[in-house]
Amino acid sequence: MINTEDTIVACSSPPGSGAVSCIRVSGKGCSELFKNISGYEISHKEVALCEIPLKEGFKEKCVLTSFIAPNSYTGEDVIEISCHGNPLIVELIISKLNDLGCRNAEPGEFTMRSYLNEKISLVEAETIADLITAESFEKLKAISKSLSGDFEKELNEAVLKLKKIRTKIEGEIDFNDQDTEINISSTKTEINDFNIYFKDFIHKIEEAVFVNEGVKVVITGPENAGKSTLMNILAKDDVSIVSEIPGTTRDLLQKSVKIQGFIFDFIDTAGLSDNQEGTIEKIGIDLAKKALNQANIIIELVDPENMEYEMVYPEKSKVLKVINKLDLLKKVDKKHLCISAKYNKNLEELRNALIDLAFSSKNRALEGFSARTRHLKLINKCFVETTAAEKLCFNGSVELAAEHLRIASDFLGLIMNPYSSDDLLGEIFSSFCIGK
C-alpha cells in the first residue's frame, strides 16, 4: 500500500564525496522539522543557516531551504538541506532526521508524490527519470522535447481524433430508432482515415522508443559464419570468443554501441542449426530464439558456405541479410549487403543499413521526442482495437465497432492516467533513483 502520509527523506545528490550534498525531505512533518532544526517558523522559499547537532558533540553547518505546499516539486511541504559533501555527514544527517520521525524514501517516491498530487503527468515523471540517465546528446534533446510537452501534444491529438469518431458513431446508435437504418458510410471512412494516420503515429512512437531505450539488434545465422567477429568489430571490443570450432558461442553476449548518435544494443547468439549436440548447446539455441522474439532488428549473417541458409523468424521482424567473408565470395551478391568482418570491409555500409531500418527518417528521429516501451505497447493495443472496429463497421456491426473504439480510447488514456494501482505505480517508479 502506497503511504503518502509519512514524511520522507533521501539524499538527492549523487553518492560519493563532493563539495556539497543535498538532502530532500517531503511531507506533512516538514513544518515541525524546520522549526526543530533552525528555530524558525517555516515559510515559502525561506533560507536558514543553522548548525545541526549530530553525534557526540559534532555539529554540521547547513543551509535549509523550504517550499510550502502546493508550490514544491512534490506538491507537499519540502525542505532541502545543503551540507558538506561527505557521505558520512549525509548519513549522520539522515539518521538524525529518522530520529525526528522521517522515514527513508523509496526509489522515485518524491516524483511519485508529485504525480499523485497532480504536479506532473505520468509521462512527465517518466521523462524526468530518462533525462537523468541520458547517455547521448541526441537522446537528451529528444527527452527535453518530451519534457516540454511534444509527446503529450501528439498523444492528445490522437485522443481527440478518436473521441470525435466515437462521439459520432455512439450518437448515431443512441438516436437511432427501429425503423431507420444507421447510415455509417462517413464513419467507415473516418475510421479508415484514423487507422492510416495512426500507423504513422505508431512508427513515430517506435522510433521515439529507439532513441530513448536503444535498438535491440540480434546477430544470428549458421555456425562459423563470423557472428562473433562481427560482434567484436561493431562493439570495438573483444566481447565474443572467436574460434574456428563450431558452437563456441553458447550464451547471449551483449554490448551497447553508438552509431551516428543512436544507441544500438547488439546481441551475439549461438549459431542456429538442427544439429544440437548436448544440453548446453541446446540451452544456447533456446536463448537465441528467445532473443529473436525481443529483437527490433535481426542481422542474419551467412557466409559463402551457407548461402542456402534459411530460418523462420517472428512475424513482422525486420531482417537484414548480410553475407560475410567477402574475400571468399566468387561472385558478389548485389541483392544483399556483402561484408568482411575479418578485414573490416563495408562495415560502414552495414551501420548505415541499420540506421535506415530503425528509422524511416534519421532527421525525423533526431528532431523527435522520446517515449518508452510501456507507451508503445498501449498504443499497439489501441491499434488492434481500432483495426477490429474498422472491420466490424464494414460488416455492419456498428455496436460492436463502437465497443472496440471505447476500449481503444481506454488504452490511450492509460498512457498518461493509468489506474492508480500500487503494483503498477510501484513498477514504474522503482526504476527511478533514490532521492528523485
VOPAGU-2260 file (C-alpha; in pm, 1 decimal, decimal comma):
REM VOPAGU-2260
SITE   aa  ch    i         X         Y         Z
SITE  MET   A    0       0,0       0,0       0,0
SITE  ILE   A    1     140,6     339,9    -102,5
SITE  ASN   A    2     175,9     558,2     207,0
SITE  THR   A    3     172,1     932,7     136,1
SITE  GLU   A    4     115,0    1034,3     498,3
SITE  ASP   A    5     475,9     980,8     609,8
SITE  THR   A    6     747,0    1244,5     593,4
SITE  ILE   A    7    1020,4    1101,1     372,0
SITE  VAL   A    8    1392,0    1178,8     340,9
SITE  ALA   A    9    1672,7    1088,6      97,9
SITE  CYS   A   10    1993,3    1231,4     -44,0
SITE  SER   A   11    1904,2    1375,9    -385,0
SITE  SER   A   12    2262,6    1444,5    -499,2
SITE  PRO   A   13    2486,3    1171,7    -647,8
SITE  PRO   A   14    2653,2     933,8    -399,9
SITE  GLY   A   15    3018,3     985,7    -311,8
SITE  SER   A   16    3233,9    1274,2    -194,0
SITE  GLY   A   17    3193,4    1626,7    -328,3
SITE  ALA   A   18    3178,3    1991,5    -234,5
SITE  VAL   A   19    2808,8    1989,8    -142,0
SITE  SER   A   20    2536,3    1728,4     -91,9
SITE  CYS   A   21    2162,3    1792,8     -93,2
SITE  ILE   A   22    1916,8    1606,9     130,5
SITE  ARG   A   23    1549,5    1630,7      41,7
SITE  VAL   A   24    1261,4    1599,5     290,1
SITE  SER   A   25     891,5    1597,3     192,6
SITE  GLY   A   26     568,6    1555,9     385,2
SITE  LYS   A   27     335,7    1693,5     648,7
SITE  GLY   A   28     603,7    1690,6     917,5
SITE  CYS   A   29     828,8    1944,7     744,2
SITE  SER   A   30     688,6    2245,1     934,9
SITE  GLU   A   31     770,0    2099,8    1275,6
SITE  LEU   A   32    1101,3    1965,0    1148,6
SITE  PHE   A   33    1211,8    2302,6    1007,3
SITE  LYS   A   34    1139,7    2475,4    1337,3
SITE  ASN   A   35    1310,7    2198,8    1536,6
SITE  ILE   A   36    1631,5    2227,7    1334,0
SITE  SER   A   37    1650,3    2601,4    1256,1
SITE  GLY   A   38    1444,2    2761,1    1531,8
SITE  TYR   A   39    1238,9    2947,4    1269,7
SITE  GLU   A   40     880,2    2906,3    1150,2
SITE  ILE   A   41     865,7    2755,9     803,2
SITE  SER   A   42     767,0    2981,0     511,6
SITE  HIS   A   43     783,5    2954,7     134,8
SITE  LYS   A   44    1136,3    2988,7      -7,9
SITE  GLU   A   45    1275,5    3054,8     339,7
SITE  VAL   A   46    1653,1    3008,9     360,7
SITE  ALA   A   47    1808,8    2945,7     701,6
SITE  LEU   A   48    2168,9    2885,9     805,3
SITE  CYS   A   49    2197,3    2665,2    1110,2
SITE  GLU   A   50    2414,3    2410,9    1289,3
SITE  ILE   A   51    2260,4    2065,0    1327,6
SITE  PRO   A   52    2389,6    1865,4    1628,9
SITE  LEU   A   53    2459,7    1514,3    1502,7
SITE  LYS   A   54    2668,9    1285,9    1723,0
SITE  GLU   A   55    2892,2    1320,2    2031,8
SITE  GLY   A   56    2917,6    1696,6    2007,9
SITE  PHE   A   57    2972,5    1707,8    1630,2
SITE  LYS   A   58    2770,5    1976,6    1453,5
SITE  GLU   A   59    2728,3    2034,4    1082,9
SITE  LYS   A   60    2661,0    2382,5     945,8
SITE  CYS   A   61    2382,2    2351,5     687,2
SITE  VAL   A   62    2166,2    2566,0     464,1
SITE  LEU   A   63    1793,1    2486,9     484,8
SITE  THR   A   64    1558,6    2592,1     204,5
SITE  SER   A   65    1184,8    2543,9     247,5
SITE  PHE   A   66     898,7    2520,4      -2,6
SITE  ILE   A   67     534,8    2528,8     107,4
SITE  ALA   A   68     265,4    2309,9     -49,5
SITE  PRO   A   69     148,4    2310,9    -320,7
SITE  ASN   A   70     439,4    2516,8    -458,3
SITE  SER   A   71     706,3    2247,7    -442,4
SITE  TYR   A   72     833,3    1958,2    -651,6
SITE  THR   A   73     616,9    1702,4    -469,7
SITE  GLY   A   74     320,0    1930,5    -406,0
SITE  GLU   A   75     383,6    1884,7     -31,3
SITE  ASP   A   76     588,6    2088,1     215,8
SITE  VAL   A   77     953,4    2030,2     122,6
SITE  ILE   A   78    1285,9    2104,9     290,8
SITE  GLU   A   79    1618,7    2084,5     108,2
SITE  ILE   A   80    1925,8    2061,4     331,4
SITE  SER   A   81    2262,4    2152,3     179,0
SITE  CYS   A   82    2564,6    2019,9     369,1
SITE  HIS   A   83    2928,6    1932,5     307,4
SITE  GLY   A   84    2955,5    1654,1      52,2
SITE  ASN   A   85    3097,6    1387,4     279,6
SITE  PRO   A   86    2892,2    1063,4     265,7
SITE  LEU   A   87    2943,6    1016,1     641,5
SITE  ILE   A   88    2793,6    1359,9     714,3
SITE  VAL   A   89    2498,5    1281,9     484,7
SITE  GLU   A   90    2443,5     952,1     665,7
SITE  LEU   A   91    2452,6    1123,2    1006,2
SITE  ILE   A   92    2200,9    1391,9     899,0
SITE  ILE   A   93    1960,1    1134,6     755,2
SITE  SER   A   94    1994,9     928,8    1075,2
SITE  LYS   A   95    1911,7    1243,3    1275,6
SITE  LEU   A   96    1604,5    1304,9    1060,1
SITE  ASN   A   97    1499,4     940,3    1106,6
SITE  ASP   A   98    1510,6    1000,3    1483,0
SITE  LEU   A   99    1288,8    1305,6    1431,2
SITE  GLY   A  100    1020,3    1098,1    1255,8
SITE  CYS   A  101    1123,1    1080,1     888,7
SITE  ARG   A  102    1145,8     751,1     705,2
SITE  ASN   A  103    1383,9     681,1     417,8
SITE  ALA   A  104    1222,7     735,9      77,6
SITE  GLU   A  105    1174,3     452,6    -171,0
SITE  PRO   A  106    1320,9     487,3    -524,7
SITE  GLY   A  107    1127,1     752,7    -715,4
SITE  GLU   A  108     896,9     829,3    -423,0
SITE  PHE   A  109     939,8    1207,6    -444,6
SITE  THR   A  110     841,9    1202,7    -812,0
SITE  MET   A  111     556,7     959,5    -744,2
SITE  ARG   A  112     415,5    1203,7    -486,7
SITE  SER   A  113     449,3    1479,9    -744,3
SITE  TYR   A  114     240,1    1268,4    -983,7
SITE  LEU   A  115     -17,6    1171,3    -719,9
SITE  ASN   A  116     -52,1    1538,8    -620,8
SITE  GLU   A  117    -110,9    1628,7    -988,8
SITE  LYS   A  118     201,0    1841,4   -1018,0
SITE  ILE   A  119     316,7    1642,2   -1321,4
SITE  SER   A  120     169,3    1380,6   -1554,3
SITE  LEU   A  121     297,1    1024,1   -1557,9
SITE  VAL   A  122     463,2    1086,8   -1894,8
SITE  GLU   A  123     649,8    1384,3   -1744,3
SITE  ALA   A  124     753,0    1171,1   -1445,6
SITE  GLU   A  125     894,1     900,0   -1671,9
SITE  THR   A  126    1067,8    1162,9   -1884,4
SITE  ILE   A  127    1240,2    1307,9   -1576,4
SITE  ALA   A  128    1386,3     964,5   -1497,0
SITE  ASP   A  129    1503,4     926,7   -1858,4
SITE  LEU   A  130    1658,7    1274,9   -1854,0
SITE  ILE   A  131    1876,5    1184,0   -1555,2
SITE  THR   A  132    2014,4     869,7   -1723,9
SITE  ALA   A  133    2051,5    1000,5   -2082,7
SITE  GLU   A  134    2384,8     886,4   -2227,4
SITE  SER   A  135    2385,6    1068,0   -2561,8
SITE  PHE   A  136    2320,7    1425,9   -2672,4
SITE  GLU   A  137    2063,6    1306,4   -2927,2
SITE  LYS   A  138    1871,3    1126,8   -2653,0
SITE  LEU   A  139    1899,8    1432,4   -2428,0
SITE  LYS   A  140    1740,4    1652,5   -2697,1
SITE  ALA   A  141    1456,5    1406,5   -2756,7
SITE  ILE   A  142    1383,4    1374,7   -2383,5
SITE  SER   A  143    1388,2    1752,7   -2348,3
SITE  LYS   A  144    1117,2    1777,1   -2616,4
SITE  SER   A  145     902,0    1524,4   -2433,9
SITE  LEU   A  146     951,5    1717,2   -2111,1
SITE  SER   A  147     837,4    2030,7   -2296,0
SITE  GLY   A  148     514,1    1853,4   -2388,7
SITE  ASP   A  149     576,3    1746,1   -2751,5
SITE  PHE   A  150     485,6    1381,5   -2686,2
SITE  GLU   A  151     172,0    1468,4   -2488,4
SITE  LYS   A  152      67,7    1713,1   -2762,6
SITE  GLU   A  153      86,7    1437,8   -3028,5
SITE  LEU   A  154     -87,3    1192,7   -2795,8
SITE  ASN   A  155    -369,2    1438,4   -2721,2
SITE  GLU   A  156    -421,0    1487,4   -3094,4
SITE  ALA   A  157    -472,2    1112,5   -3138,1
SITE  VAL   A  158    -708,3    1104,1   -2838,8
SITE  LEU   A  159    -919,7    1388,7   -2981,5
SITE  LYS   A  160    -939,0    1228,0   -3328,9
SITE  LEU   A  161   -1057,5     902,0   -3175,3
SITE  LYS   A  162   -1301,1    1081,6   -2944,6
SITE  LYS   A  163   -1458,0    1261,1   -3242,1
SITE  ILE   A  164   -1524,1     928,7   -3419,6
SITE  ARG   A  165   -1662,9     770,4   -3102,4
SITE  THR   A  166   -1896,2    1065,5   -3043,6
SITE  LYS   A  167   -2036,0    1034,4   -3395,0
SITE  ILE   A  168   -2086,7     658,5   -3400,6
SITE  GLU   A  169   -2229,1     641,4   -3044,4
SITE  GLY   A  170   -2459,7     933,0   -3121,9
SITE  GLU   A  171   -2599,5     753,2   -3423,6
SITE  ILE   A  172   -2658,7     441,7   -3214,2
SITE  ASP   A  173   -2826,7     636,4   -2930,0
SITE  PHE   A  174   -3060,8     836,3   -3153,1
SITE  ASN   A  175   -3144,6     562,0   -3397,0
SITE  ASP   A  176   -3499,0     416,2   -3396,8
SITE  GLN   A  177   -3608,9      74,5   -3509,7
SITE  ASP   A  178   -3747,2     196,1   -3841,1
SITE  THR   A  179   -3430,7     370,6   -3957,4
SITE  GLU   A  180   -3111,8     216,7   -4092,6
SITE  ILE   A  181   -2792,4     365,4   -3949,2
SITE  ASN   A  182   -2600,6     547,4   -4221,7
SITE  ILE   A  183   -2237,1     492,3   -4132,2
SITE  SER   A  184   -2064,0     540,4   -4467,5
SITE  SER   A  185   -1882,9     853,1   -4348,0
SITE  THR   A  186   -1794,1     682,9   -4017,0
SITE  LYS   A  187   -1635,1     394,8   -4206,8
SITE  THR   A  188   -1421,0     644,7   -4396,0
SITE  GLU   A  189   -1326,6     827,7   -4075,3
SITE  ILE   A  190   -1214,4     507,1   -3900,6
SITE  ASN   A  191   -1013,3     408,2   -4206,9
SITE  ASP   A  192    -851,9     755,1   -4220,4
SITE  PHE   A  193    -775,5     735,1   -3847,8
SITE  ASN   A  194    -603,0     398,1   -3887,3
SITE  ILE   A  195    -388,8     530,1   -4173,4
SITE  TYR   A  196    -291,3     828,1   -3956,0
SITE  PHE   A  197    -238,2     602,4   -3653,7
SITE  LYS   A  198       2,8     371,0   -3840,7
SITE  ASP   A  199     234,7     667,4   -3896,0
SITE  PHE   A  200     187,2     767,4   -3531,8
SITE  ILE   A  201     293,1     417,1   -3421,6
SITE  HIS   A  202     608,3     438,3   -3636,0
SITE  LYS   A  203     687,1     773,9   -3479,2
SITE  ILE   A  204     645,2     633,5   -3127,8
SITE  GLU   A  205     851,8     326,5   -3216,4
SITE  GLU   A  206    1137,4     549,4   -3331,0
SITE  ALA   A  207    1097,8     761,7   -3017,8
SITE  VAL   A  208    1141,7     444,2   -2810,4
SITE  PHE   A  209    1451,6     353,0   -3012,7
SITE  VAL   A  210    1602,9     695,6   -2942,1
SITE  ASN   A  211    1525,1     663,9   -2572,3
SITE  GLU   A  212    1588,8     296,0   -2497,6
SITE  GLY   A  213    1814,9     187,9   -2784,0
SITE  VAL   A  214    1763,2     -50,2   -3076,4
SITE  LYS   A  215    1792,9    -421,8   -2990,9
SITE  VAL   A  216    1989,1    -593,7   -3269,5
SITE  VAL   A  217    2033,5    -971,6   -3263,3
SITE  ILE   A  218    2312,2   -1124,6   -3473,0
SITE  THR   A  219    2212,1   -1472,9   -3582,5
SITE  GLY   A  220    2288,3   -1725,0   -3853,6
SITE  PRO   A  221    2460,0   -2058,7   -3907,1
SITE  GLU   A  222    2761,8   -2172,2   -3706,8
SITE  ASN   A  223    3103,3   -2028,9   -3804,1
SITE  ALA   A  224    2954,4   -1754,7   -4022,8
SITE  GLY   A  225    3159,3   -1493,3   -3835,5
SITE  LYS   A  226    2896,2   -1366,5   -3590,9
SITE  SER   A  227    3143,1   -1327,9   -3304,2
SITE  THR   A  228    3395,5   -1147,8   -3525,7
SITE  LEU   A  229    3124,6    -907,7   -3642,0
SITE  MET   A  230    3012,5    -852,7   -3281,7
SITE  ASN   A  231    3367,5    -761,0   -3176,5
SITE  ILE   A  232    3412,1    -522,5   -3471,5
SITE  LEU   A  233    3082,7    -343,5   -3405,2
SITE  ALA   A  234    3148,0    -330,4   -3028,5
SITE  LYS   A  235    3511,6    -222,2   -3079,8
SITE  ASP   A  236    3595,3    -470,7   -2806,5
SITE  ASP   A  237    3667,4    -842,3   -2764,8
SITE  VAL   A  238    3319,6    -925,4   -2639,8
SITE  SER   A  239    3283,9   -1263,0   -2808,6
SITE  ILE   A  240    3530,1   -1553,8   -2835,6
SITE  VAL   A  241    3638,0   -1602,0   -3197,2
SITE  SER   A  242    3721,1   -1960,2   -3292,2
SITE  GLU   A  243    3705,6   -2194,0   -3591,4
SITE  ILE   A  244    3540,7   -2452,7   -3365,2
SITE  PRO   A  245    3162,7   -2456,8   -3432,5
SITE  GLY   A  246    2933,9   -2375,8   -3140,8
SITE  THR   A  247    3180,7   -2158,0   -2945,8
SITE  THR   A  248    2911,4   -1903,1   -2852,9
SITE  ARG   A  249    2653,0   -2064,8   -2625,3
SITE  ASP   A  250    2537,6   -1773,7   -2408,5
SITE  LEU   A  251    2394,2   -1434,7   -2510,5
SITE  LEU   A  252    2669,8   -1172,5   -2532,3
SITE  GLN   A  253    2558,3    -808,9   -2529,7
SITE  LYS   A  254    2719,5    -470,6   -2592,0
SITE  SER   A  255    2574,1    -120,7   -2637,2
SITE  VAL   A  256    2728,1      86,0   -2917,0
SITE  LYS   A  257    2662,0     435,6   -3052,8
SITE  ILE   A  258    2601,9     461,1   -3426,8
SITE  GLN   A  259    2560,9     816,3   -3558,1
SITE  GLY   A  260    2449,2     925,7   -3210,2
SITE  PHE   A  261    2190,9     647,7   -3159,5
SITE  ILE   A  262    2226,5     358,9   -2913,3
SITE  PHE   A  263    2225,7       7,0   -3060,9
SITE  ASP   A  264    2226,3    -292,3   -2824,6
SITE  PHE   A  265    2396,3    -577,7   -3011,6
SITE  ILE   A  266    2339,3    -937,0   -2901,7
SITE  ASP   A  267    2560,3   -1220,5   -3026,9
SITE  THR   A  268    2380,9   -1555,5   -3019,6
SITE  ALA   A  269    2457,7   -1922,5   -3062,8
SITE  GLY   A  270    2451,9   -2045,0   -3423,1
SITE  LEU   A  271    2109,5   -2182,5   -3516,0
SITE  SER   A  272    2109,9   -2531,6   -3660,9
SITE  ASP   A  273    1923,3   -2860,1   -3637,6
SITE  ASN   A  274    2236,0   -3042,0   -3520,9
SITE  GLN   A  275    2222,5   -2970,8   -3147,9
SITE  GLU   A  276    2489,2   -3156,4   -2953,1
SITE  GLY   A  277    2448,4   -3162,7   -2577,4
SITE  THR   A  278    2230,4   -2984,2   -2324,2
SITE  ILE   A  279    2445,0   -2667,0   -2304,7
SITE  GLU   A  280    2431,9   -2607,4   -2680,0
SITE  LYS   A  281    2054,7   -2660,7   -2677,2
SITE  ILE   A  282    2019,0   -2404,0   -2396,6
SITE  GLY   A  283    2225,3   -2157,9   -2603,4
SITE  ILE   A  284    1998,9   -2205,2   -2904,2
SITE  ASP   A  285    1686,0   -2166,6   -2688,1
SITE  LEU   A  286    1827,2   -1837,5   -2554,2
SITE  ALA   A  287    1897,2   -1725,5   -2910,5
SITE  LYS   A  288    1538,1   -1794,8   -3016,6
SITE  LYS   A  289    1407,4   -1602,0   -2715,9
SITE  ALA   A  290    1629,9   -1305,2   -2807,3
SITE  LEU   A  291    1493,9   -1311,5   -3163,9
SITE  ASN   A  292    1139,2   -1264,4   -3030,3
SITE  GLN   A  293    1250,4    -948,2   -2848,5
SITE  ALA   A  294    1468,3    -805,3   -3127,5
SITE  ASN   A  295    1393,7    -481,8   -3311,2
SITE  ILE   A  296    1631,8    -577,4   -3592,4
SITE  ILE   A  297    1777,1    -918,2   -3685,5
SITE  ILE   A  298    2109,8    -943,5   -3867,4
SITE  GLU   A  299    2113,6   -1279,3   -4042,7
SITE  LEU   A  300    2483,2   -1339,6   -4108,7
SITE  VAL   A  301    2575,7   -1610,9   -4359,3
SITE  ASP   A  302    2899,3   -1697,7   -4540,9
SITE  PRO   A  303    2979,3   -1846,7   -4885,8
SITE  GLU   A  304    2945,9   -2199,4   -4745,3
SITE  ASN   A  305    2591,7   -2133,7   -4616,9
SITE  MET   A  306    2428,6   -1929,6   -4893,4
SITE  GLU   A  307    2118,7   -2150,8   -4889,3
SITE  TYR   A  308    2066,7   -2099,7   -4515,4
SITE  GLU   A  309    1700,8   -2037,1   -4426,8
SITE  MET   A  310    1538,3   -1963,7   -4094,7
SITE  VAL   A  311    1183,6   -1867,2   -3995,4
SITE  TYR   A  312    1176,2   -1554,1   -3779,5
SITE  PRO   A  313     898,9   -1399,0   -3566,2
SITE  GLU   A  314     623,6   -1227,9   -3763,5
SITE  LYS   A  315     693,2    -865,7   -3868,8
SITE  SER   A  316    1064,2    -898,7   -3786,0
SITE  LYS   A  317    1298,4    -652,3   -3955,9
SITE  VAL   A  318    1562,8    -884,1   -4101,2
SITE  LEU   A  319    1885,1    -759,9   -4260,5
SITE  LYS   A  320    2053,3   -1044,6   -4452,3
SITE  VAL   A  321    2429,8    -993,0   -4463,1
SITE  ILE   A  322    2686,6   -1209,4   -4643,3
SITE  ASN   A  323    3018,3   -1227,7   -4458,3
SITE  LYS   A  324    3366,2   -1331,2   -4580,6
SITE  LEU   A  325    3353,6   -1110,7   -4888,6
SITE  ASP   A  326    3711,1   -1215,3   -4969,6
SITE  LEU   A  327    3592,1   -1575,9   -5024,5
SITE  LEU   A  328    3297,3   -1488,9   -5249,2
SITE  LYS   A  329    3336,8   -1593,4   -5610,6
SITE  LYS   A  330    3060,9   -1357,0   -5718,9
SITE  VAL   A  331    2923,6   -1057,3   -5527,5
SITE  ASP   A  332    2552,5   -1086,1   -5447,3
SITE  LYS   A  333    2408,4    -743,4   -5537,8
SITE  LYS   A  334    2075,5    -824,6   -5368,4
SITE  HIS   A  335    2234,1    -839,3   -5024,1
SITE  LEU   A  336    2495,6    -647,6   -4828,0
SITE  CYS   A  337    2834,3    -820,4   -4855,3
SITE  ILE   A  338    3097,9    -754,7   -4589,6
SITE  SER   A  339    3418,9    -886,2   -4446,7
SITE  ALA   A  340    3414,3    -862,9   -4067,9
SITE  LYS   A  341    3769,6   -1000,4   -4052,7
SITE  TYR   A  342    3913,3    -737,2   -4290,0
SITE  ASN   A  343    3671,5    -456,5   -4192,1
SITE  LYS   A  344    3516,4    -421,7   -4539,0
SITE  ASN   A  345    3179,6    -248,2   -4594,8
SITE  LEU   A  346    3115,5    -215,1   -4219,3
SITE  GLU   A  347    3011,7     148,4   -4261,8
SITE  GLU   A  348    2751,7      37,7   -4515,8
SITE  LEU   A  349    2621,2    -207,9   -4255,6
SITE  ARG   A  350    2593,1      69,9   -3994,6
SITE  ASN   A  351    2405,0     289,0   -4244,1
SITE  ALA   A  352    2170,3      -0,7   -4323,8
SITE  LEU   A  353    2091,7     -42,2   -3951,5
SITE  ILE   A  354    2007,0     329,0   -3922,7
SITE  ASP   A  355    1780,2     306,0   -4229,6
SITE  LEU   A  356    1599,9       0,8   -4089,3
SITE  ALA   A  357    1547,8     151,7   -3745,0
SITE  PHE   A  358    1439,8     499,4   -3855,3
SITE  SER   A  359    1220,5     589,1   -4151,4
SITE  SER   A  360    1394,7     926,6   -4144,0
SITE  LYS   A  361    1710,5     991,5   -3945,4
SITE  ASN   A  362    1631,9    1364,5   -3940,1
SITE  ARG   A  363    1281,8    1299,8   -3804,2
SITE  ALA   A  364    1428,5    1080,4   -3530,7
SITE  LEU   A  365    1686,4    1345,0   -3440,1
SITE  GLU   A  366    1418,6    1614,1   -3424,4
SITE  GLY   A  367    1157,9    1399,0   -3249,0
SITE  PHE   A  368    1063,2    1333,8   -2888,0
SITE  SER   A  369    1126,9    1033,8   -2662,5
SITE  ALA   A  370     892,3     757,9   -2548,6
SITE  ARG   A  371     900,9     429,8   -2357,3
SITE  THR   A  372     816,1      68,5   -2436,1
SITE  ARG   A  373     517,9      98,4   -2198,0
SITE  HIS   A  374     369,5     369,0   -2420,3
SITE  LEU   A  375     430,1     172,0   -2740,2
SITE  LYS   A  376     262,9    -141,8   -2602,0
SITE  LEU   A  377     -52,2      53,6   -2511,4
SITE  ILE   A  378     -56,3     230,0   -2848,9
SITE  ASN   A  379     -24,2    -104,2   -3030,5
SITE  LYS   A  380    -313,7    -242,2   -2822,8
SITE  CYS   A  381    -516,8      62,7   -2923,2
SITE  PHE   A  382    -442,3      -5,7   -3290,8
SITE  VAL   A  383    -559,7    -367,5   -3258,0
SITE  GLU   A  384    -894,6    -235,5   -3132,4
SITE  THR   A  385    -936,0      36,8   -3398,2
SITE  THR   A  386    -847,5    -216,0   -3669,6
SITE  ALA   A  387   -1112,8    -452,4   -3532,8
SITE  ALA   A  388   -1361,2    -163,6   -3521,5
SITE  GLU   A  389   -1294,1     -84,2   -3887,8
SITE  LYS   A  390   -1360,7    -445,4   -3993,6
SITE  LEU   A  391   -1679,7    -464,7   -3786,7
SITE  CYS   A  392   -1801,7    -132,6   -3919,9
SITE  PHE   A  393   -1762,8    -254,2   -4278,8
SITE  ASN   A  394   -1953,7    -568,8   -4182,9
SITE  GLY   A  395   -2239,9    -361,5   -4041,2
SITE  SER   A  396   -2176,2    -447,5   -3671,6
SITE  VAL   A  397   -2190,1     -87,2   -3554,6
SITE  GLU   A  398   -2249,4    -152,2   -3183,8
SITE  LEU   A  399   -1951,1    -389,1   -3162,2
SITE  ALA   A  400   -1736,0    -141,8   -3353,8
SITE  ALA   A  401   -1827,5     128,6   -3101,2
SITE  GLU   A  402   -1723,7    -100,4   -2813,7
SITE  HIS   A  403   -1381,8    -163,2   -2971,5
SITE  LEU   A  404   -1333,7     211,6   -3015,3
SITE  ARG   A  405   -1415,3     261,2   -2645,7
SITE  ILE   A  406   -1153,9       4,2   -2544,7
SITE  ALA   A  407    -904,0     174,0   -2779,6
SITE  SER   A  408    -966,7     507,2   -2604,7
SITE  ASP   A  409    -907,0     341,9   -2267,3
SITE  PHE   A  410    -567,5     211,7   -2381,3
SITE  LEU   A  411    -461,3     559,7   -2494,4
SITE  GLY   A  412    -582,8     705,6   -2165,8
SITE  LEU   A  413    -365,8     462,4   -1968,5
SITE  ILE   A  414     -51,1     627,2   -2105,3
SITE  MET   A  415     -99,2     948,7   -1909,1
SITE  ASN   A  416    -353,4     841,1   -1649,2
SITE  PRO   A  417    -317,1     474,9   -1556,2
SITE  TYR   A  418    -533,9     315,6   -1294,2
SITE  SER   A  419    -365,1     411,8    -966,5
SITE  SER   A  420    -286,7      59,7    -850,7
SITE  ASP   A  421       3,3      24,9    -609,1
SITE  ASP   A  422     161,2    -252,4    -817,2
SITE  LEU   A  423     159,1     -51,7   -1141,3
SITE  LEU   A  424     292,0     268,7    -987,1
SITE  GLY   A  425     547,7      72,6    -787,0
SITE  GLU   A  426     673,0     -92,5   -1106,1
SITE  ILE   A  427     701,4     238,9   -1291,9
SITE  PHE   A  428     873,3     437,7   -1016,9
SITE  SER   A  429    1102,4     159,5    -890,0
SITE  SER   A  430    1339,9     232,1   -1179,2
SITE  PHE   A  431    1397,6     588,0   -1051,0
SITE  CYS   A  432    1697,9     672,6    -838,1
SITE  ILE   A  433    1650,3     722,0    -462,4
SITE  GLY   A  434    1610,1    1092,2    -384,0
SITE  LYS   A  435    1421,9    1169,8    -707,4
